[in-house]
Amino acid sequence: MTLTKAELVSIVCDKCSFSRQESFQFVEQVFQILKETLEKGEKIKISGFGNFVIREKRPRKGRNPQSGEEMMISGRKVLTFRPSLLLRKAVNQGEVSPLQIEKSLEDADEIENL
């Protein structure tokens, strides 16, 4: 199953007691902030969820699959997402207890303070 933006708006509406319009504006603003941050080349770190990072790929040699001709593939930027340990555990084990969340957040704070 895929979570769409419309479904996300409905969930925010239900869980936060916002009107449908407020929920839509909230979701739109969050996505706009994330987009603008990434466009500036900045990282996004969401504790307990993961990191979004823009990486540079260098130009490289490649081959045209139709003709077999060698060609250069231009360099480009790619968006990568690295899930937090907490999110990886939740995906692999199902539910995560509040104690695991608290411990993971404490661990993340300790790592960031190094």
HELIX and SHEET records of a PDB file:
HELIX    1   1 LYS A    5  CYS A   16  1                                  12    
HELIX    2   2 ARG A   20  GLU A   39  1                                  20    
HELIX    3   3 LEU A   85  GLN A   93  1                                   9    
HELIX    4   4 PRO A   98  GLU A  112  1                                  15    
SHEET    1   A 3 ILE A  44  ILE A  46  0                                        
SHEET    2   A 3 GLY A  50  LYS A  57 -1                                        
SHEET    3   A 3 ARG A  76  PRO A  83 -1                                        
SHEET    1   B 2 ARG A  60  ARG A  63  0                                        
SHEET    2   B 2 GLU A  70  ILE A  73 -1                                        
END                                                                             
